[in-house]
């Protein structure tokens, strides 16, 4: 069990990219080789890209000054990742059956948590909740009106769990605003949790 009070949380930038690369595994790309490009490019482009191209695309975002997510750092090592960005950064969400925006939503200021990843050996310690809280604070500090996610209620350890669990998001102050699939609620947070709460 890790001491969560010893973790710090930082946006991923060009300068700390090596921490994320180490977390994901230089050639693995977290669980599936996605490198968090699944929602950022069309399915045809994603499928045409190899792992190294996806990795390069995420790194290029950082080199361009974007901050595509937040990492948890302990003893100079990244233990977890939460991908968060404005909805406009995830064009595939517009066509997603379960995560497309609500009618009339002010998409420009709505941010979205698309992925969570915790290093093997540090899971089930509460770090996912801390990552979500840090990501929500990051979004509000950058002008978000709210933060959304489309987690799963499915049990087990399937690939779908990279979106996080509904129970964890609800514990972070999110509320359900829509449900287009039995196991995939669309949830929203309108108030950032105070750091250390």
N, C-alpha and C positions, 0 to 999 in steps of 0.2 A: 504493500500500500504506500502510495506516495503522499508526501505532505503537500497538499495543494496550496498552503500558505506560502510555500517557497517558489511557486510558479509565477512568472511574469508573462504578460501577454503583449504581443507586438504585431502591428501590421507587417505583412511580408513585403519587403522592398528589394531592390537590387543588391543592397549591402548585406542583407541577411538571407538572401536566396540560398546560400550553401546549407543553412539549417533546414530549410524545407526540402531541399534535394536529398539530404541525409535522411530525413524523416520518411520520405516517400520511397527511398531506395534509388540510387542513381539510374538504374536501368529498369526498375520495376514499375514505378509510378503509382504507389499506394497499392490498392488491392487489384486493380484491373488494367493498369496501364493507361488510365484515362487522363491523368495529369490535370484534372478538373476542367477539361475542355468540352465535356459532354453537352452542356447547355449553351456554350459560347459559339459554337459553329454548327452549321447544318449537318444533318445525319450523313449526307453523302460526303461532305468534306471530312467529318470525323472519321468515317470508315476508310477513307483514302489515306488518312494520316497514320503513320506508325507511331510507336511509343516515343521515339526520339523527336519526331516532329511536334507531337503534342507537348512534350517537355519544353522544346524550344519555343513554342507559342506562349506557354505560361511564363517562361522566363522573359520573353520579349515584353510582355505586359509590364513586368517589374522594371525592366530597363527603360520603358517608356514613361515611367513615373506612376503607373497604376499600383494600387495596393489590393490585390485580388482576394485577400483573406487575412486571417489572424492566426498566429501560432502561439502555442503555450511553450514557454522555455523554462527549463530547470537545469541548473548547473551547466550552462552553455550548450544545451542540447534541446532540440525541439521534440516535445512529447505528443503534440496534437495540432490539428489544423481545422479551421472552420472557413470555408469559402463563402464570402459575402461580397455583394456588389449591387449597384442599382439594377433594377429589373431590366433596364435598357441594355445592360451588358450581356444579357442572356436571351438572345433572340428566339431560341428554341422554346422558351417558356410561353411565348405568345401562342404557339400551336400545341402546347402540351394539354392532353386530355384532362389531367388532374390538377395542373398548376397554372393554367392560363389566368390572367388577371380578371378580377370582377369588373363588370360593366361600370364605366364611369370612374374607375380608379385613376388617380393622378400618378400615372406610371413613372413620371420623371423623378419623383421623390420617394418612391417605394423601393426599398432595398429588399434583397432576397438571399436567404441562406440556402445554398444549393448542395453542400457536401460537408461531411464531418469525417475526420480520420484521426484515430488515436494509435500511437505506437503499441505494437504487441508487447505485452508485459506490464502495461500501464492502464489497461482497460478495466472497466467496472469499478473505478475509484472515484467517480464523480467529476472527472475532468471534462467530459462532454458538456455538462451544464455550465461549467466555468467558461468554456470556449464560446458557447452560445451567448452568455452574458457579456463577454468581452467583445464579441462581434456586434451585438446590439448597441453597446456603448459607442463603438467605432462608427457605426452607421449614423447614429444621431449626432455625433460630433462633426460629421461631414454633411449635415443638412437633411437627413432622412426624415420623412414625415411618419413613417412606420417601417417595420421589418416583417416580411412574410417568409413562410417556409411551407413545404408540403411533405411532412414526415410520414412515417409508416406506423401502423398499429400491428403489423404482422409480427409474429414471434419467431424465434430462431435466429440464425446467423446468416441469412441469405444476403445476396448482393444488394438487395433493395434497402438494407439498413444503412447504407452510406448517406441517406437523407436524414438520419436521426429518427428517434422514436417520438411518437406523439406525446407520450407521458413526460418525457424530458422537456419538450418545448412548453407544455402546459405548466410544468413546475417552474419554468423561467418567466412566467407571466404572459405567455401567448394565449389567445383564445381562438376557438374555431370560428371561421367566417364562411366556409363553404365545404361541401363534400361531394366530389364527383365520382368517387370510388369508395367502396366499403371500408378499405384499409388505409386510405390516403386523405386525411383531412387537410384543407388549406387553413393555415393558422396565421395569426397576426399579433404583433406586439406594438403598442402605441406609446409606451413609456419605457425609457431605458432603466434597467435595474442599477441602483447605486453600487459603485465598486465596493466590494467587501461585504455586500448584503447577503 
